[in-house]
Amino acid sequence: MKPALWMILVLPVLWAGCAGTGNRPAGTAPSAARIRIGVLPFANNCRSDVAANLLRPLLLEGLTASGLTVIAGDSLRPVLRRNRIRSRGMIGDADARQLAAELDLDFLLTGSWDVYGAPPAPELGLSLRVLDPATGTLVRSISLGRTGEGRVGWLGMGRVDSLATLGTDLVDAALTGLLPLPEPGLPSAAGPRIAVVALDNLSESDNAGAVCSGILVTSLMKAGYDVLEPGFIRTRQLVRETAYRGAVDRENLLDLGRSYSLVAVATGTVDVLNQAVGDQITSVPRAALGLRVLDARTGRVFLARELAKAGNDHEGWFQQSRVHALTDLVSVMCDEFVKDLQNNLPLQEQERSP
């Protein structure tokens, strides 16, 4: 082969191999290995280092095994410290853009460890969200729970006593729901934009408002809504030197609506949030929520519901259909609420008059 012809053939290949995601032609789907994802510090809502120490390595290993380039821990910490980004379980819009620019990230993963139960009644629950910092939109959200009783069949077969086994199952299921990731930087094709103002906690369980807020975000995204990253709301609170939880005054509501082109804001309270305690054959999780949705342009409340549910509400013979995991029980409740919302705020309704 002549030298000139060799250079013509090889140079484009070398250029393509060295090009970063920023030089990718529009509409060209990236391979998993070329997607860079930053894993932010999670909120530890269950207040258990056991859950965090078990689940975080499994999550990082799973992301890496899927072919993604994962930026976490020591690679991420200095940048967070330098930019004074201290929030856990959420990220502000300006902070997200700053991190993405400094570390050449396509996506940011954030979330929380929500539920922990020790053997002999093991239980784990988590919520994960993936943010595209280029567009400022959430592209994935998932909330899942697992208990030792979750796969028990006839004659009590299938019970899991090991937290390690439960954690592996939970993370595998979560990654199945998150991956593959879409092409970064594309505009969201989701429905109307809605925000979740953190639910107030009136229950006796620590961080119940944060836990249920994350699950509500997931339910809204499953239904096709364009849901605002909760950290963006925190940004507006800092800018306006205010704070609100479980409710929002009209001035701040209208500010959120204008700042992020919102159609609606969901909020409310968690009145009861209890895991099954002791023998899970006789004990079930219980939850009660008071949820409402406000028009982000007028402040009008157009949907309000009081929901209460126990894990054995709809069980059949031999406890079939019983819900054992607290996260899954709240997910069922939030899914029902969002289905109600769709009858009041159709996905097709992109523009509404104040």
Stockholm file with secondary structure:
# STOCKHOLM 1.0

chainA/1-354         MKPALWMILVLPVLWAGCAGTGNRPAGTAPSAARIRIGVLPFANNCRSDVAANLLRPLLLEGLTASGLTVIAGDSLRPVLRRNRIRSRGMIGDADARQLAAELDLDFLLTGSWDVYGAPPAPELGLSLRVLDPATGTLVRSISLGRTGEGRVGWLGMGRVDSLATLGTDLVDAALTGLLPLPEPGLPSAAGPRIAVVALDNLSESDNAGAVCSGILVTSLMKAGYDVLEPGFIRTRQLVRETAYRGAVDRENLLDLGRSYSLVAVATGTVDVLNQAVGDQITSVPRAALGLRVLDARTGRVFLARELAKAGNDHEGWFQQSRVHALTDLVSVMCDEFVKDLQNNLPLQEQERSP
#=GR chainA/1-354 SS CCHHHHHHHHHHHHHHHHCCGGGSCTTCCCCGGGCEEEECCCEETTCCHHHHHHHHHHHHHHHHHTTCEEECGGGTHHHHHHTTCCCSSCCCHHHHHHHHHHHTCSEEEEEEEEEEECTTSCEEEEEEEEEETTTTEEEEEEEEEEETTTTCCGGGTTCCCCHHHHHHHHHHHHHHHHCSCCCTTCCCCCSSEEEECCCEECSSSTTHHHHHHHHHHHHHHHTTCEECCHHHHHHHHHHHTCCCSSCCCHHHHHHHHHHHTCSEEEEEEEEEEECCCSCTTTCCCEEEEEEEEEETTTCCEEEEEEEEEETTTTCCGGGTTCCCCHHHHHHHHHHHHHHHHHHHSCTTCCCCCC
#=GC SS_cons         CCHHHHHHHHHHHHHHHHCCGGGSCTTCCCCGGGCEEEECCCEETTCCHHHHHHHHHHHHHHHHHTTCEEECGGGTHHHHHHTTCCCSSCCCHHHHHHHHHHHTCSEEEEEEEEEEECTTSCEEEEEEEEEETTTTEEEEEEEEEEETTTTCCGGGTTCCCCHHHHHHHHHHHHHHHHCSCCCTTCCCCCSSEEEECCCEECSSSTTHHHHHHHHHHHHHHHTTCEECCHHHHHHHHHHHTCCCSSCCCHHHHHHHHHHHTCSEEEEEEEEEEECCCSCTTTCCCEEEEEEEEEETTTCCEEEEEEEEEETTTTCCGGGTTCCCCHHHHHHHHHHHHHHHHHHHSCTTCCCCCC
//
